[in-house]
């Protein structure tokens, strides 16, 4: 999947996969918050930034 993401012009770090059970609401929220922080830290997508 990371190759497809790179082919599309996105950094592979923008793709993250986790397994969370439906009964793990607090863990799900924690993972979503962490992924959001990770994506924000990357800033704008490199392709969009470099093509501008």
C-alpha positions as CSV (number, residue, x, y, z in Angstrom):
1,X,0.0,0.0,0.0
2,X,2.9,2.4,0.7
3,X,4.0,2.1,-2.9
4,X,0.5,3.1,-4.1
5,X,0.6,6.0,-1.7
6,X,4.0,7.1,-3.0
7,X,2.8,6.7,-6.6
8,X,-0.1,9.0,-5.8
9,X,2.4,11.6,-4.7
10,X,1.9,11.3,-0.9
11,X,4.5,10.6,1.7
12,X,4.2,7.0,3.0
13,X,4.1,8.3,6.6
14,X,0.6,9.6,5.8
15,X,-0.7,6.0,5.7
16,X,-1.1,4.3,9.0
17,X,-3.0,1.1,9.8
18,X,-4.1,0.0,13.2
19,X,-6.4,-2.7,14.5
20,X,-8.9,-1.6,17.1
21,X,-11.9,-3.6,18.4
22,X,-15.3,-2.0,18.5
23,X,-15.2,-2.3,22.3
24,X,-12.0,-0.2,22.6
25,X,-13.4,3.3,22.4
26,X,-10.8,5.1,24.5
27,X,-8.0,3.3,22.6
28,X,-9.6,4.3,19.3
29,X,-9.7,7.9,20.4
30,X,-6.1,7.8,21.5
31,X,-5.0,6.4,18.2
32,X,-7.0,9.0,16.2
33,X,-5.4,11.8,18.2
34,X,-1.9,10.4,17.6
35,X,-2.4,9.9,13.9
36,X,-3.8,13.5,13.7
37,X,-0.7,14.8,15.5
38,X,1.6,12.8,13.2
39,X,-0.1,14.2,10.0
40,X,-0.1,17.8,11.3
41,X,3.6,17.4,12.1
42,X,4.3,16.4,8.5
43,X,2.7,19.7,7.3
44,X,1.4,20.1,3.7
45,X,1.8,17.2,1.4
46,X,5.3,17.3,-0.3
47,X,3.9,17.1,-3.8
48,X,1.5,20.0,-3.3
49,X,4.2,22.0,-1.5
50,X,6.9,21.3,-4.2
51,X,4.5,21.9,-7.1
52,X,3.4,25.3,-5.8
